[in-house]
Amino acid sequence: MKTIFLVAMLATLFSLASAQDARTLPPAAIGQRVVSPAIPGRPPLMAPDWQPNPPSLPFCPPKTCLYYAGDFESSESAADALFNANDTGLSLEGQAWVGVKPTRVALVTGSTFNELFTAGFAGTNPAVFQTQTGITTGNPGKLICETSGNATLTVYGESDFGLVQSSYTVKKLKKACKVQAGSKGATYVNLLPASDNGYGYLVNTDSTNHVGWTNDADDCYFNGTAFNVEYVPCTTQGTFDLLSIALTGKP
């Protein structure tokens, strides 16, 4: 594995053993009412870093952009974000499985998840991308495709809750993943940032700058044994009708 772009310089850390001894889990979701996902043994959270969105979507170029749910709008009263990361240093993992329904079969060759990352997050490659169908409460459904690719981090859009938002992007997956037409039900996708020092929260969206397929609202599942949940609707964790992801490839 190789380290990718550092979101911030690392602060002084406690030993991993001390962190695990005193471990307090971060919340599964952050929003207007829960804003401090700090845990012992981790550096303090980053200060907000505001910047305007670029005129184009760097992670979803017009020729290959199949779908972009939309930007995070921190001014929204329901602005929140859902844990989606694998912090290997603390054996802390949670996955947001986002439903998509294309009008016809498509081949996904790249993906982006826009997330709020803790200070010191250093992603490791390769990043894992998976698709599943038939997810229901408590049931993972069927794994359709599992692949990976080298991810990059780029600061994007509005930050909030003391965390900086970045696009976690794999431009080219090792193999393309076929996504079924929405008439056959949703395909659930997950791109999982991994790090031995930090984690992130996938942000929600109000569809600002939405591109491509119609958004599949209120169709997402959260899975995280560390949080004592197994494939529960994302809406049980907060106001997660839509989450900010992008898929690139061939229609």
WOWONOR-V365059 format. One record per helix or strand. SS is the DSSP state (a for helix, b for strand). FROM is the first residue (numbers start at 1). TO is the last residue. If there is no record, write none. Layout:
# WOWONOR-V365059
ss: [SS:SS]
from: [FROM:FROM]
to: [TO:TO]
This chain:
# WOWONOR-V365059
ss: [b:a:b:b:b:b:b:b:b:b:b:b:b:b:b:b:b:b:b:a:b:b:b:b:b:a:b:a:b:b]
from: [3:16:29:65:80:85:92:102:106:122:127:136:139:142:151:160:163:177:181:182:187:194:200:211:220:225:229:234:243:245]
to: [6:21:31:68:83:87:100:102:117:124:133:136:139:149:155:160:170:179:181:184:192:195:204:212:224:227:233:236:243:250]
